Amino acid sequence: MKRIIVCLLACLLLAACQPTPEVDAVRQKNQDAMIEMARGEGTDTVENQNAAEGEKALPTLDYRTMYGIPEHLTEEFPGLSDKVKIVVDADVNVPDQPLPIVRAVPTDFSQERVRDLWNRLVGDRVMYLRQDGESKETIQKSIEFWMQIQSGELVKDMYDPEEAAERIEALKKKYADAPDTLPTEYADGTLVIGEMKDEHGKVVAHRTELQAYESQYGARFNVQNNYDLQETILESDGAICVIKSAAFRYESENGNAFDYLDNNLRNEYPFFYLNADDPIPDAAKDYIQITPAEVYARAEALLKKAGLDGQFAVYEVLLYPYVDPRNDSLSGYSYKVYCTRLVNGVPVCKMQGLQMNLYSMEDMMAPEWIYEQVEIDVDGTDREAIWWWSPIETQEVIQADCHLLPFSEIQSVMESRLPMLLNRRASWESVKSCTASIRRIDLGLWRIREKNTVETGLLVPAYCFYMDLLYEQDFGNQNTTDILIVNAVDGTVIDPWNGY
């Protein structure tokens, strides 16, 4: 089985992995037949139409009337055992632009894109390239920082005075042998060649990157592009790691404790998905005062500042607890804003808890292609933070206006597949009950693996059923999330890990 080398992903890829739907094993669908179904009658076939961002959208469509799609779906049905209950109480979100099938490829952050982001987000501020090693000057600053924590002058939730004393002692030992200064290298938004090393320090690949910092605890502007033009990297033990994932991160401040987010904490502290007009939940009122409406507005403003408005839109806002990782005690709440790419005005559905798309089940030599994500952090301060990884480039439109299945057929697929999925998990002896609550249903685009290749994918119309799962178990309850994805053209279930 393919082994993911964590160090290769670096610190930019932090989203947690969740289990993918355990649907019946299926081979890759007949994509030619799917495309023919998408053409149907009365739809617009477009060959080699440019799908570039910002292209004028086609006329709006009333999908609800055309395919019998309700505004809200409410139902409850059992699983295959008495342990399982499935509850649906969800809005069904539908675009008003024609749903296409579009070819997409993974891409890097070009120098032009990086320069534009740099000018918009950094501007005239002085930034420095990351330097290997430490000088007496930088070590002395670190010592002073930890002395402030030790004395109580500076409070950092993640550390206590005893830990600060240990850090100070270690830094003093390093200080003796450190050079007085390191050469100053200023950053100006230009990508450089960086080395990628294995766990033994051996250089195994190169990448274009930019690791720029205003100061140790100031702004950061990080870019890492695909490694060695997406070539395979072989480790000495035979493990294979191929990564198709460029990543970008900008933070106006660095070193905040609330970056620590763990889905397992759902068991102790509540998470909240919020709309713009929702109030701050009672559980979080003592920790944060910024409202969901303000969060939506700030996220949209940051997208515009970064030049990404029109290409991406706010998709969903999560209010989550952050904790002291030493003892998992609640420290506060913060917002995470999930954004989605727009293709001719149609949103690409958000991947939920799925860090990457593994093709290794079929071919260990096949590369991986992580799903694109854009996230914004908002915590009530003036801090700005945006993450963007695994960018895609859209190419030709295979079908501009797809013919879809009636919603009643999609609903039947959901009702038949979910009991199968949940029965396998609830069959564990330790599980006393399993409740699946579908909280949101989206009709949008989902990327699948294109036939006979992993170098390109197709964005296809799909229904995404987002669900919260509660397992009552002998050793304590477990809360988690999952997603069921149904192709809106042919009704097949898409396994996001296999890519089809």
Secondary structure, 3 states (H helix, E strand, C coil): CCCCCHHHHHHHCCCCCCCCCCCCCCCCCCHHHHHHHHHCCCCCCCCCEECCCCCCCCCCCCHHHHHCCCCEEEEEEECCCCCEEEEEEEEEECCCCCCCEEEEEECCCCHHHHHHHHHHHCCCCCEEECCCCCCHHHHHHHHHHHHHHHHCCCCCCCCCHHHHHHHHHHHHHHHHHCCCCCCCCEECCCCEEEEEECCCCCEEEEEEEEEEECCCCCCEEEEECCCHHHCCEECCCCCEECEECCEEEEECCCCCHHHCCCHHHHHCCCCEEECCCCCCCHHHCCCCCCCHHHHHHHHHHHHHHCCCECCEEEEEEEEEEEEECCCCEEEEEEEEEEEEEEECCEEECCCCCCCCCCCCCCCCCCCEECCCEEEEEECCCCCCEEEEECCEEEEEEEECCCCCCCHHHHHHHHHHHHHHHHHHHHCCCCEEEEEEEEEEEEEEEEEEECCCCCCCEEEEEEEEEEEEEEEEECCCCEEEEEEEEEECCCCCEECCCCCC
